[in-house]
């Protein structure tokens, strides 16, 4: 599931950090990375990943829309990230399940905060489990801030994702909704 959740969580395009960074007094530019309570979003894959049992592999274009809410610090109240990434390695549902529990390859993203500042991120996702009926997936996302606001900081979030009904077992994996359950 590593590659799948590398896809499923191009979510890792950007995630809020759960620490505060002290700013220097009198500074004209905000240097405080906000502490945020939650994020949620959607992801779609075109083409969809072929269901289990189908050996055909695809390199889908993944479109992610993410909203970060409940932020405090530095005058920031929220953040957004929208991105499109095309897979460089072909995959399918068989590959997703074969790679379950392994950390994914880092993905990059940009967060635009409510005050107009931005943060560049590098993100690694690890699937940590799934419900018995496979209706939801759980994952850990480690985000490192590589540029802009918060550079050098790191956060860890737990995430629950709800893929399209019957994903991988009965039908191709075409979309998911996701939300954070904790951010540290």
Phi, psi and omega in degrees: 000356182303306182294324179296317180273347165296324174282304183308330180237049161295004165313321182296007172306330180185131175220148184288150180264147183257035178228160175255142177248126181290134177261157179279141182299135176079003181291137181282338181252135178296129177242010182265116174282127185289158169262124185245146184273328188201162169214157178205164179178191180225159177215139176231150182236123179230116357287163177294154178285129180302142184293165179305141181095342178265119184279351178298136178242149181229161173245084186288154169271124182255122177253124182240135173235122187230136175236130179252131185228168176068036183269143174223147180115131176066018181077010182265133180247340183198175176208163179218153172210129175232132182209161176228126177229142175255130181300142177263344178241131179293144184213171174201182182295327177302316180294321179304309183291325180294332183259010181304138176086354180263139177299141178280171175287147178300141172241159181244160179196177178226132174257133171253117183276163183298341178267005178093347178285163180231160173229136173260141185229156168237131191228138178235126182249137174232124175288129182252351179168174178213154175292155183302326180273003180059025177280336177223155176237147175246145181210160173246131180240120177255121183246129174247129179276115186259347180195162179072207182300126177088007182313130180093350180273165181218149174218161176231131179233147170257144189226144170242134181237144178240099179289168177303147183306133178076008184311136176066330181270318182244331183221164176299158178271107186245338182197165176205154167249155181212159175205154177282150172247340172198153177224126179234000000 
